[in-house]
Amino acid sequence: MPDEERERHGGENRPGGINRIEVRPRNWLVPVILLSLRESTSYGYKLMEQATVFGFEAMNPGTLYRTLRNMEKDGVVESEWDTINGGGPARRVYSITNAGEAYLNFWAKSLEQYQRNMDAFFSLYTGGRPPTRGDQQKDER
């Protein structure tokens, strides 16, 4: 594979020339934000810090604020300006709404299913047997 093509396809450090693969549920940042806001109201910078626990190490602030704006449009978070923060500049403080709580519950159920799928994958990958449909139904009870 020519060097320029290798670079375009991600390098050579991993099989198939793939240097970095992110495998997360789509829009993973949304439930992370909702979970953080369920604990307490917060502002953007603090939410970015809290997101590092979930693998968002070098997040672009624009990504976070764009996501927050979309979440506010969808009615799962709301915000207001905090002008009484010790003399510093005003900042937008976010909180979760009732619709956000319901959406977080939906995400939790979806992630439980995703986790079962990953458990089955790794069971088979490591030489075990994947759980049967009966095993999964027992777990759901």
Stockholm file with secondary structure:
# STOCKHOLM 1.0

chainA/1-141         MPDEERERHGGENRPGGINRIEVRPRNWLVPVILLSLRESTSYGYKLMEQATVFGFEAMNPGTLYRTLRNMEKDGVVESEWDTINGGGPARRVYSITNAGEAYLNFWAKSLEQYQRNMDAFFSLYTGGRPPTRGDQQKDER
#=GR chainA/1-141 SS CCHHHHHHTTCSSSGGGCCCCCCCCTTTHHHHHHHHHHHCCEEHHHHHHHHGGGTCTTCCHHHHHHHHHHHHHHTSEEEEEECCSTTSCCEEEEEECHHHHHHHHHHHHHHHHHHHHHHHHHHHHTTSCCCCHHHHHHHHC
#=GC SS_cons         CCHHHHHHTTCSSSGGGCCCCCCCCTTTHHHHHHHHHHHCCEEHHHHHHHHGGGTCTTCCHHHHHHHHHHHHHHTSEEEEEECCSTTSCCEEEEEECHHHHHHHHHHHHHHHHHHHHHHHHHHHHTTSCCCCHHHHHHHHC
//
